[in-house]
């Protein structure tokens, strides 16, 4: 394993409850290395142009990178790759956190999953002990509830939980995956792929460590990274405020989505900047294994909305798409919307884009209150946004249409709305 890879890929067929291990050899790793490349390899090898994203034939691969597991800033990444329910093309999503290192520590370079379980299930990977377990009791529960239930059952040490939420179970096409409550594999609908496979979660346990060839070289890089963070402008900002700390810079550079992208600058952008709201709602920060930056800022609030810090906090993209792009500049309101999305398991960027589409189309009279279950929604409408998120996740009423994405929404509301999608 000193080359940076373990040499083993875990294959799981949920339809037949079959588990096997493949050793593809050095030439495979020299060609594909890890992460998205391994995931795309399996897609090209085992699916064809007629394979539907929401079908047992779709293969979803969870793959850390070649350097994942090294205790160096920025290399704890993991990719989830499958055919995308949102686009029908290759879907790839990436996150940091400990799920990638834990897969390596468990002895695998990737977990490739096909088929569909006959009943709600979760996959438990504990080194050589791999089991498909009953998850009926987890059905319809939030991300937070499932995390707490599994950690109570399996213990909270040396464990990582990757799961879809209720949105994935209901196959919302932009459902995401949440790892350990705070790391989101957003975009591309990987949560819906899990849901379609009756796979609520992949739980990885291990007490092993990842071995690399040049241990002293890695220690030197780790030390240098930690020493230089305080003097490095951008990493220092991330360490103190997380990605919300770049809102001001992005706004001044003309890169802050505003009112459904009608503009790229919001006059009240400072309200959404991490430096502004950190003293009031900043809670703590988390970090990926081996990273000296620690850019994952959490928030906590009691009013005007109660927000827990267990589900992270809004990143720059979320502050834009669920904030300024909807003409919402109260950071607590954006944090609440972010919490709902994380707890239900839906992508904050797509949700923000859909909400902006609805808001502007209603403002222009292209969508009527009757089509929106009697609601008149518009820019700046925080209660309307929170209501819309819950409708999409539950797939109730108009939420069932929006859960299928922009194409379905345009078909439902009319071609004249396409310009605002």
C-alpha positions, 0 to 999 in steps of 0.5 A: 500500500506504500504506492498510495493505493491499496490494490483492491476495489470493493464490488457490491451487487445489491440485487444479488447481495453479492460482494467481491474484491477485485485487484486490477493491478499496477497498470490500472492504477498508473492509468486511472490513479483514483477518484473520478477517473476510476468512477468514469472507467466503470461507467464506460465499461459497464453502462451504455447509451441506453442505461437510465440513471435511475435504474439498477444497471447504473453503477455508482463508484465512491473513490478517494484520490491517489493521495487521499489519506496523506496528512497534508492540506487539501488531499482528503478528497473523494469522488462519487461518480454515476450516471446523473439523474439531473442530466443523463450524462456522467455525473461526478461529485466531490467532497472532502472530510473523512469518508475518502481517507476512511475508505483507504484505511479500510483497505479499498481504493474504491467501492463500486455498487450496482443493482438494487436492494430488495428492501431499504439497506445500508452497506457496512464496510469494516475492513474485510467484513462487508455486510448489506444490512437492513435499513427499514428503520431508517426510512424517511428519517432526516440526515441528522436522525440517521447519523445519530441512529447509526452512530448509536448502533455502531459507535462514533469512533473510527467511523464515517457515514455517507448517506442520502437523505429523504430527498434521495429516497424520493429520487429528487433528481438533484438530491445530494449525498451527505458525509458525516453531516458536514460534507456535501457531495452536491450537484449531479443527483448522486443522492437519487442514485442511492435512493433508487438502489434502496441504499440509504447509507455506506458506513465505513469503519477502520482503525488502520492507517494509510501507508505511503513510501516517503513518510519523512517527506510527508511530515515535512510538507505537513509542517510547512503547510501549517507554518505558512497558513498564517502568512498566506492571504487566501488560506488565512481568510479561509481558516478564520471565516471559511468560504463565506469570507470571500463573499466581499471579494467575489461581490466586488469582482462582479461574481455574486449571483443577484436576483436570478442572475439579473445582476452580479453584485448585490448592494447589501453583500456585506450582510452575507460576508463571513466577516460580518456574521461570524461574531453573531452566529459563528460557532466552530470550525471543522477540518478535513484530516491532515488539513491545517486550514480548517475552512469548514465553518459552522453557524448556530442561531436562535432567532429569527430561525433556530439553526443547529451547528451540527449540519455545518454552515452555508458556503460561498455558493450557498450564500449566493444561490440561496441568498443574494440570488433570491434577494435574501441577505439575512445570514440566519435565513440563508443558514436555515435554508442551508440546514434544511437542504443538508438535513433533507439531502438536496443540493443548495445550488440547484435548489437556489436556482429553481427558487429564483426561477419560480420567484422571477416567473411569478413576479412576471406573471408567468406562474400564477398563485393557483399553479403554486398551491395558492402561494404568491412567492417572490424575491426576498420571501424567506418563508416562501423559500423554506416552504418551497424546499419542503415541497420539493423534498416531500414531492408534494404538489408543485414540489413533485414537478420541481423535484424533476428539475428545470426541464420538467418545470418548463414543460409544466409551467410553459415554454415562456418560462425557459428564459428565466431558468 
